[in-house]
Amino acid sequence: MERKLQSIKNHLKESARLKQTLAESYSESILQPALVMTDCLENGGKILLCGNGGSAADAQHFAAELVGRLKRERPAIPAVALTTDTSILTAVGNDYGITEVFRRQVLALGRDTDVLLAISTSGNSVNVVHAVQAAQEKSIRTLGLLGHDGGELADLTDYHIIVPSHNSQFVQEAHISIIHMWCELIENAIHPI
């Protein structure tokens, strides 16, 4: 029982240490993508989001907070998680391969006024890399919410945040905190009180 309790304490302390590091050293890096997304929205664009697994869930969570609300009533903010249409995902995955499921959607839905947020704990998810490359073809600004060493996406995205951990669960916990901060910053900028 004591080992289990200690394991819980250790997990929470390590997660808190990582967030403390982000607070002390990454605040400007966190703010810049929020400013890019706000500029996109103020100029009639939308936010496209993609990721795999837990990062897909984070993409959907972010889109839901923007289209719905985070803290207060306000008009909907345009955001699309490219992870949710099972007919597109399965058709494109079957016909072109899983590496193309986000790329094809960026090519179909993306406009040069939009922003693509690529979420990847490794920074090397091939289908997310292909989505960023498609965004570049269409002059869509790209953001990366990454972990580990940032992987290939650190070199491809216009702006990125690399959560400094090689533990994917701590990276994902930090990602959702950053997403909530972005939602609040965007909500307050687009629809001030």
C-alpha positions in Angstrom: 0.0 0.0 0.0 2.8 2.4 0.9 4.6 1.8 -2.4 1.4 2.6 -4.3 0.9 5.8 -2.4 4.5 6.8 -3.0 4.1 6.1 -6.7 1.1 8.4 -6.8 3.0 11.1 -5.0 6.0 10.7 -7.3 3.9 11.0 -10.4 2.2 14.2 -9.2 5.5 15.7 -8.1 7.2 15.0 -11.4 4.2 16.4 -13.3 4.3 19.5 -11.2 8.0 19.9 -11.7 7.6 19.8 -15.4 4.8 22.4 -15.3 7.0 24.6 -13.1 9.7 24.4 -15.7 7.2 25.5 -18.3 6.1 28.4 -16.2 9.6 29.6 -15.6 11.2 29.1 -19.0 8.5 28.6 -21.6 5.9 31.4 -21.1 6.9 33.3 -24.2 7.0 30.1 -26.3 3.4 29.3 -25.1 2.2 32.8 -25.8 3.5 33.1 -29.4 1.2 30.3 -30.9 -1.8 31.8 -29.1 -1.0 35.1 -30.8 -0.7 33.3 -34.2 -4.1 31.6 -33.7 -5.7 34.8 -32.6 -4.5 36.6 -35.7 -5.8 33.8 -37.8 -9.2 33.9 -36.3 -9.4 37.7 -36.4 -8.7 37.5 -40.2 -11.5 35.0 -40.9 -9.4 31.8 -40.7 -10.0 28.6 -38.7 -7.8 26.3 -36.7 -7.2 22.8 -38.0 -5.9 20.3 -35.5 -4.4 16.8 -35.8 -2.6 14.1 -33.8 -2.7 10.4 -33.0 -3.9 8.6 -29.9 -3.9 10.8 -26.9 -2.8 13.7 -29.2 -6.0 13.1 -31.3 -8.0 13.3 -28.1 -6.2 16.6 -27.3 -7.0 17.9 -30.8 -10.7 17.1 -30.3 -10.7 18.6 -26.8 -9.1 21.9 -28.1 -11.7 22.1 -31.0 -14.5 21.4 -28.5 -13.4 24.1 -26.2 -13.2 26.7 -29.0 -16.4 25.8 -30.8 -18.2 25.4 -27.5 -16.7 27.4 -24.6 -14.0 27.3 -22.0 -15.2 29.6 -19.2 -18.1 31.7 -20.3 -20.7 32.2 -22.9 -19.5 33.7 -26.1 -19.9 33.1 -29.9 -18.4 29.9 -31.3 -14.8 30.0 -32.5 -14.0 28.0 -35.7 -11.8 25.0 -35.1 -11.8 21.5 -36.8 -10.2 18.4 -35.4 -9.1 16.3 -38.4 -9.3 13.2 -36.2 -13.0 12.8 -36.0 -14.6 11.9 -39.3 -14.5 8.1 -39.4 -15.6 7.8 -43.0 -12.8 10.1 -44.2 -10.2 8.4 -41.9 -11.1 4.9 -43.0 -11.6 5.7 -46.7 -8.4 7.6 -47.0 -6.6 5.1 -44.8 -7.8 2.3 -47.0 -7.2 4.0 -50.3 -4.0 5.9 -49.7 -2.6 4.6 -46.4 -2.7 5.9 -42.8 0.1 8.4 -43.5 -2.3 10.4 -45.7 -5.4 10.7 -43.5 -4.6 14.3 -42.3 -2.8 15.4 -45.4 -5.8 14.9 -47.6 -8.0 16.8 -45.2 -5.6 19.7 -45.0 -5.6 19.8 -48.8 -9.4 19.7 -49.0 -10.3 22.0 -46.1 -7.3 24.3 -45.5 -7.0 27.9 -46.7 -4.1 30.3 -46.5 -5.9 32.2 -43.8 -6.0 29.1 -41.5 -3.5 27.6 -39.0 -2.7 23.9 -38.5 -1.8 22.8 -35.0 0.1 19.5 -35.1 0.2 17.6 -31.8 2.7 14.9 -31.3 4.6 13.7 -28.2 7.4 12.3 -30.4 7.3 14.9 -33.1 7.8 12.1 -35.6 4.3 10.9 -36.4 4.4 10.4 -40.2 0.8 11.3 -40.9 1.1 14.5 -38.8 4.4 15.4 -40.7 2.5 14.9 -44.0 -0.3 17.2 -42.7 2.3 19.9 -42.0 3.9 19.5 -45.4 0.5 19.8 -47.0 -0.2 23.0 -45.0 3.1 24.4 -46.2 2.1 23.7 -49.8 -1.0 25.8 -49.2 0.8 28.6 -47.3 -1.0 27.7 -44.1 0.9 28.7 -40.9 1.9 25.7 -38.8 2.2 25.2 -35.1 3.7 22.2 -33.2 2.8 21.0 -29.7 5.5 18.5 -29.2 7.5 16.5 -26.7 10.8 14.6 -26.3 13.3 16.4 -28.6 10.6 17.8 -31.0 11.4 15.3 -33.7 11.0 16.1 -37.4 8.1 18.5 -36.6 10.4 20.8 -34.7 12.1 21.6 -38.0 8.9 21.8 -40.1 6.6 23.9 -38.0 6.6 27.7 -38.1 6.3 27.9 -34.3 6.5 25.1 -31.8 6.6 24.2 -28.1 8.7 21.2 -27.1 7.7 20.0 -23.6 11.1 19.0 -22.2 10.4 15.4 -21.1 10.9 11.9 -22.6 8.0 10.6 -20.6 4.9 10.7 -22.9 2.4 10.8 -20.1 4.0 13.9 -18.6 4.2 15.5 -22.1 0.5 14.8 -22.6 -0.4 16.2 -19.2 1.6 19.4 -20.0 0.0 19.6 -23.5 -3.6 19.7 -22.1 -2.5 22.5 -19.7 -1.1 24.4 -22.6 -4.2 23.8 -24.6 -6.4 25.2 -21.8 -4.1 28.3 -21.6 -4.4 28.8 -25.3 -8.2 28.5 -25.2 -8.4 31.1 -22.5 -6.0 33.5 -24.3 -7.9 33.1 -27.6 -11.3 33.4 -26.0 -10.4 36.6 -24.2 -8.8 38.1 -27.3 -11.5 37.2 -29.8 -14.4 37.9 -27.4 -13.2 40.2 -24.7 -15.4 40.7 -21.6 
